[in-house]
Amino acid sequence: MYYEKSNNCLWLHSNSNLYKMTITNEDSDIWKGHLEKEDYDSALDYCEKRNKQFVKKVAKLYANSLLEKKNYHEAALLYVRSDEFFEEVTLKFLISNQNSALTCNNNFIELAYLEGFEEKLSNEDYTQRFILATWQVEMILSEINQYDDVNKIRDVTENLRNLLKSKEKYLDKVIILYK
């Protein structure tokens, strides 16, 4: 047996035969091994560096795992990087009664607007943009109703004003009058 490093091949021989084994793409599926061990960080890191076509799949599996472990905020951030449909993700959080993962700073809905779901929508998808923006307003109003602290209400109200300004073209004019 002889290993030829320059060609990445292994030569095997017997009394009657000579075999050449070429080693190609040996580490292409390492990320699958990490997934089997539930080492999602390593699998995601590997895919980001060497197998970009699997990043969305690994992000989805990782987010599902985090959701099962009730780590909702991290799961929300990973779902943005996945190929999971926006509606399915939000339903998962609503079923789990985890509105806070959808409404907190750096929330899933806002990240979805910034990093991917909005890109998937064409300019003609006005209805879906309208629904998402209206839903964001509703979630913030619901958050305001949860607080008794005037300072906290003031902060959330300021977030609402900022949202109304940024999503003005997608919201009903009656809602915009609030700002």
Secondary structure by P-SEA (a helix, b strand, c coil): ccccccccbbbbbcccbbbbbbbcccccaaaaaaaaacaaaaaaaaaacccccaaaaaaaaaaaaaaaacccaaaaaaaaaccccaaaaaaaaaaacccccccccccaaaaaacccccccccccaaaaaaaaaaaaaaaaaaaaaacccaaaaaaaaaaaaaaaaaacccccccccccc
